[in-house]
Amino acid sequence: MTAPATLPPSGETCRSSGSTESPGPRIPAADFGPTDRLQGWVMTAVITAIAALTRFINLGALTDRGTPVFDEKHYVPQGWQVVTNNGVEDNPGYGLVVHPPIGKQMIAIGEWLFGYNSFGWRFAAALSGTILVLLVARIARRIGRSTMVGAIAGVLLIADGVSFVTARTALLDAYQVLFVVAAFGALIVDRDQVRERLYNAYLDGRIGETAWGPRLGVRWWRFGAGILLGLACGTKWSGLYFIAFFGVLCIAFDIAARRAYGVQRPWAGTLLRDLGPALYALLVIPFVVYLASYWSWFASETGINRHAEGRQIGLGGWLPDAIRSLWYYTHSVYTFHSTLTNANGNHHPWESKPWTWPMSLRPLLYAIEEKNIPGCGANSCVRAVLLVGTPAIWWLAVPVLLWALWAALIRRDWRYAAALVGYCAGWLPWFINIDRQMYFFYATPMIPFLVMMIAFIIGDFLRKPVANPERKSLRMFIATFYLAVVVTNFAWLYPILTGAAISQFMWNMEMWLPSWR
């Protein structure tokens, strides 16, 4: 019986031949990430606790005279109907329900636990925002192979205005971004697991048994990613963009892994061994989860368009009536979204276009009160909530994206490539129909991937070898100073992120750009 193989330390390689004269191709060893597990979990606990404090403190303070603010006015009543109407949101007073049910079901959890009040309808969003910080810190730690990189990413996300406001309002984006990032994390773990299996196959001599390489077995993390992407689509249809981009990313991971471990035909091996299971995990499973999200609608008699099968819905009678009705309902929602364009007269003073999103050039005003507001120590006070990105983070987007693109294409650095795919999935598809009415909160899924890229850059900057210890200290000072600037910038914006009463003078001081007004 042979002894189990001992894995080389992270970053080392094994050789295909024991000869020192002819070492053969260098094969990457399985890399299990940082080895400081205790420090990693301590970092995670501290970062998550800080995130929870920032997301939950005074969570229910701002309302519109006791009622929801901005688009909460749509989703909060729908969530309450989920609680009181056997899980169904019909809500005819607000017209067609134009988003799938998962987000409203998440809102309903808080309303069921704490009642129909501002804390209740925002509880699930705050919890989701807290978990999002945890996930980003852990994912960045795994990708960056550094607990410090994970901590940097966590701090940046905590101090981002968009992530902060999203976690404190009962809109749908807090849930979608959580599912998207969780799916991304599952695919990263799947990537590492695939490489571990290929490494073991290499040690066992099974790599060369066929030109396509070995089968990789059941990939439960990829299966989990499919479930999470289904939940993202069950929250908002824009989750489909992430299915497409993450699907390509997953296949690219597999091709790169097979090539790295010496498979003769990595492309063919991926197409033959991996493509079918990938399509099942990332297309079929999300579709099933999406359908399952309508479970209460299927079980109801009063859900909107529940019995529309008698109308002209464009499908043959061979499908079950419930499926035909859902198709009709889906087509009605698609018609709503496809006609919500500027050309059709749909305009909003706070709408924005995707080219303004990377630098948060056109934020979104969620609420504002300017009359009879006490508590600011001045004659004229303002209370407002503005969805705006922390400039110390967002205004670096262009150079960060260019650096990440260079690192991915020229250096073939998979870390930047993966984060760049996630960022682009939340951004580029919106250019397809520029005439559509859009808002800055559509950019919410972009920020986790931006802070990851910034964290990778800082990590590389700090890890770069230097002969002079003073230079190393200087680099640490620069990185710390930048994080301090981010936190200070967030603290400066805090009043207009939370609806605190401030003077008109301070309100004008907070408006850094004309486009913020």
N, C-alpha and C positions, 0 to 999 in steps of 0.2 A: 504493500500500500504506500503510495507516494505521499509525502508531506504536502500540505496546502501551500500554494505559492504565497510568497511575501510580497506585498505591493511596495514599489519604491516610493519614496517621499514625493509629495506633490511637486510637479515641475520636472522630475527626472524622467528618463526614458529607459525602456528596455530594448535590447537588441535582438535581432532575429537569429544571430549566430553567436556562439560562445567564443569564437576566435577573436583574439585581440588584433590580429593582422588584417582580418577582413570582417569588420563588424556588421556589414549589411545595413539594411534600412533601419532608421531610427523609428521606433514605435512609441507613441505617447502612452505613459502609464495612466491608469485611472486616477482621476483627481477628485477627491472627496471634499474639496473646499477647505476652509479654515479649520484648524485642529483645536482652537481655543473655544471649546463648546461652552464651558461655564461662562467665560467672559461674553460669549455671543448671546447667551440667554439673559445674562444680567443687563447687557446693552438693550436687548429687546424689551425687557420688563420696564426699564427706565424710560425708554422712548415711548412705549405704549402708555405708560402712566401719565407722562406729560401730554401726550395727544388726547387722552381721555379728559384731563383737566381742561384743556383749551376748548375741546368740543362740547363739553357738558355744562360748564359754568354759565349760569344765566341763560340757559338754552331757550327757555320760553319767554324771555323778557319782551322781545319786540313782537307786537301784533298790530294789525290795523283795527284799533279799537276792539280788541278781543277776537278778531277774525283773522284768517290766514292772509299772508302777504303774497303779492305777485302771483305766479302760477300755482302756489299752494291752494289758491281758491278753487282750482280744478281738482287737484289730486287728493286733498284732504277730505272733502265730502265723499269722493269715490272710495277712499279708504274706509271711511266710516260706514258706507253702505256695505262694504265687504264684511264688516263686523256685524251689522244689524240685519243683513239681507241674505244670510246663508252663503256668504262668500261671493255674491254677485254684485257687480257695479253696473246699474242701469242708468241712474243719474240723468234722466231726460232733460232736466232743467238746464243742463250745461251742454246740451247737444250731443253729438256723436262722441263716444269714448274712443279717442284716437291713438291710444297706446295700449300695448298688451298688459295683462293684469299683474305681473310679478311685482312691479314697483308699488302699486296700490296695495297689494297684499302685504308688502313689507311695512308700509305706513300703517296698515291696519293692526299689525302686531303691537306697536306702541299705543295706538288708540285703545285697543282691547285691554292692555295692561294698565294704562294710566288715565284713560278717559279721553273725551273729545275736548282737548285743550292743547295749548301750544307746545307744552312739554311732551304730551302724548303723541301728537302727530309728527314731532321732530325726533323722537327718541331713536327710532330705527336708523335714521340718517346719521345721527351722532355716533351711534354704535358702529355703523358701517364705516364712517370716516375714521374712527379709532382703529378698527381692524385693518383698514387700508394702510395706515401708517405702519402698523406691525408688519404687514405683508411686504411693503416696499423695502423696509429695513432688512428683512430676512432675504428677500430676493436679491437685493443689491449686494448683500453680504455673500450670498452664494455665487453670484455671477462674478463679483469683484474679488472673490477669494480673500476677503478681508473684513473683519468685524468693524474696523474703523470706517471702511467705505459704507457699510450698512448703516452705521450711526450717522454719518454725514447725510446720506439720503433721507433718513428718518427726520433729522432736524430740518432739512430743507422743506420737506413736505409739511411738517407741523407749521412752519412759518410761512407757508404759501397762502395768499389771500383767497384764491379760487377754491382750493381744497378745504380751507377753513369755513368759508361761507356755505359751500355745498353741503358740508357735514352738519350745518346748523339750520337748514331749511328743508321743508318736506317736498322737494322736487324728486324727480326720478333718477337724476344723474348720479347721486351718491351710491345708489345700488348698482347701476350699470358699471361704473368705474370699478367698484369692488369686485364684481364678477369677472370683468375683463382682466384686471391685474392678477386675480387669483388663478385664472386660466393660464395667463402668461407664466406665472410661477410654476404651475403644474407642468407646463411644457419644458421649463428649464430643468426641473427635477427629472423629467423623462429623458432629456438630453444626456444628463449625467449618468442615468441608469443604463441607457443604451451603450454608452462608452465603457461603463463597468462590465457589461455583458460581453462586449466585443473584446475587451482586454482579457477577460477570463477565457474566452474562446481562443484568443491568440496563444495564451499560455498552454491551453489544452491541445493546440495544434489543429483546431477546427476551422481556422480562417480560410485555408486554401482547399478545403474539401470540394468546394464548387467555385466557379468564377464569380458567383454573385454574393458569396459570403454566407454566414450562418443566418438562420432564422433567429429572431430576437425575443420570441416568446410573448406572453401577454403583457401589454404595457398599460398598467392600471392608471398611471399618472396621466397619460394621454387620454384615456377614457374619462378620467375626472375632468380634464380640460374641456372635453366635449360637453359634459353636463353643465359646467360653469358657463360655457359659451351659449348653451341653450337658455340658461337663466338670463344672460345678458340680452339675448334676442327677445326673451319674454318680458323684458323691461322696456326696451326701445328697439325698434327695427335696425337702428344703426349698429347693433351688435353683429349684423351680417358682415360688415366691413372687417371686423376682427376675425371672423371665421375665415374669410378669404386670405387675409394677410398672415394670420397665424398658421394656416394650413401650408402656405408656401414656406414659412419659416421652419415648420416641423420637417418637411421634406428636405429642405436645405441642410438641417441638422443631420439627418440620416445619411445623406450623400457624403457630407464632410466626415462623418464618423467612419463610414465604410472605407473611404479613401485613406483616412489617417491610419487605419489598422491594416492596410495592405490588401484590401479586397481588389481582385483583378479588374472587375467591372462594377465600380460603385454605383454608377447611374442605373445600369440595368438591374443590379441587385436591389436598389431602392425601389425601382418601379415594380419589380416582381415580388419582393418580400414585404415592402412597407407601404406602398401606395394604397392598396386595397384596405388594409386595416386602418390606415390614416383617414381615408374617406369615410369609413364606417364610424370612426370615433369622432371626427370633426364635422361630419355632415349629417349622418343618420341620427346619431345620438342627440345633437342639438335640436334637430327637427322633432324628435320624439318628446324631448323635454319641453320644447315650445308648445306642442299640442297639449301636453299634460298640464301646462300652466293654465289652460282653460277648463280644468276639471269642474269647477263650480258652475261655469257657464254651460257646459254640456249637461250637468245634472239639473239645471234650472228650467223653469218654464217661462220666466219673465225677463231673462237677460236680453239685452239689445240685439235685435235681429236673430234671436234664438230659433225662431220658426219662420225663416225667410225662404225655405226651400220651394215654396209655391210660386216664387217670383222668377223672373228671367235672370238666372245667375250664371249662365254660360257653361254649366257642367251637365253631363248626362245623368240620367236617373239611376245608373248602376251604383253610384256612391251612396252611402248612408245619408239620410236627411240632415243629420247633425253636421256632417262634414260639408255638405253643400251649403248649409246655412253659414257655417264658419267661413267658407270661401266668399260668400256674398258679403259678409261682414268685413272680411279682410280687404276685398276689392273696394268697398265703400271707404275704408280708412286710407287705402292707397290713393283713391281719387282725391280725398281731402288733402293729403300731403303733397301730391303732385301738382295741385292747383293753388297751393299756398305760395304764390309767387308775387313779386313786385309788379309784373306785367298785368296781373289780374286785380291790381289795386290794393294788395295787401302790404301795408307799410306800418312801421312802428318806429317811434323816435329813438329807440335804443337798439334797433337791429344792427347787425354787423356782418361783414363778409370774412371769409376764412383767411384772406391775406393779412387781416389785422390781428388775428388771434395769437400768433407766436409771441408777439411782444405786448399783448394785452393793450392794444391801442384804443379799442372801443369797448370799455366795460359795460356792465348792465346794472341799471338802477333797480333794485328790488323793492325798495320802500323809501319814502321820504315824508317827514312832517316838519313844517316850518312855522306853524301858527300855535300860539299859546303853549310853547314847550318850555317848561321850567328846568332848572337844575344845571345850567351851564355858567351862571355867574355873569351873564351879559343880557342886554335888552332884547336881543334877537338870537334865538337858539334854533338849532337844526338837529333832527334825528334822522339818520339815513343808513341804509344798508346797500353797499355797492359791491357787486361781484367784480373784483379787480385782482389781477395777479400782482404779487410782490415784485416791484420793478427790479430789485437786486437779483432776482431769479429770472424773470421773464425777459428782461432786456438783454440777457446774455444768450437768448435762444438762437439768434442767427449765427454767431461764432461757434456756439456749441454744436449746432447742427452741421455746420461746415466741417468742424473738426471730426465729428462722429462719422460723417460721410467719407472723409479722407481716411480715417482709421479703418473703416469697414472695407473700403475698396482697395486701398493701397497696402495697408498693413495686414489686411485680412483678419482684423480683430473682431472675433465673434461677439464680444461683449457689447461693443457699440452697434454692431449690425442688428443684434436682437432688440436692443432698446430703440433703435431707429425705426425698426419695423413696427413696433408698438405705437410709437409717436405718429408715424405716417398713417397708420390705420385709423387713427382718430382725427386726422386732418385732411389728407389728400382727397378722399372720396367726396368731400363737400364742394370741391371745385367742379364736380360733374355738372351741377345745375346752379350756376352762380345767381340766377334770377330768383331762386327760392328765398323766402323770408327766413333769415337765420339770426341766431343770438349767440352771445359769447359763451353761454353755459354749454354749448355744444363742444367747446374745447376742453371740458373737464377731464376727459380720459387722456389728454395729452400730457398733463403735468406730472404724473408719476414717472413717465418715461424720460421726461426732461430732467427731473432731479436725479434720476439714476445716471444719466449721461454726465451731468455735472459732478456727481460723486465719483464716477470712474476717472474723470479728468483730474480731480483733486488727488485721488488715490495714486494715480500714475505720477503726478507731480511730486508727491511726498516720497514715493518709493524709488524714484530715480536715483541711482548710485551717485554719491558725491564724495570726493576725497577730503573735503574740508568740513569738519563737524559744525562750524559756524554757519555754513550754507544750509546744512540740514535744519538747523534751528531757525534760520531765516525762512525757509520754506514752511516749516510748521507755523511760524508766526503769520505768514501771509495767508495760509489756509484758515487759521483761527480768526484772523482779522476779517476775512470774507464772511465767514459764518456769523461773526458778530454784526457785520453790516446787514446781513439778511435778517437776523433777529430784530435789530434796531429798526429796520425798515418796516417789518411786520408790526412792531409795537407802535410805530408812528401811524400806520394805517388802521390800527385796531378800532378806534372810535367809529370809523365809517364802515367797518366790517361787521360791527355788532349793534349798530343803532344807538350808540351812546349820545347823550345830549352834548353838543359842542356849539360854540359861538359861530356866528356867520363868518367871522374873520378866520377861525380855525378851519371851517369848511372850505373856504377859498384856498387856504394853505395846503389842504389835503389834495386839491385838484391840481396835479402836477402837469397835466397836458390839457389843451383846449378840447381834445376829443373825449376827455373824461366827463365833460359836462353834458 
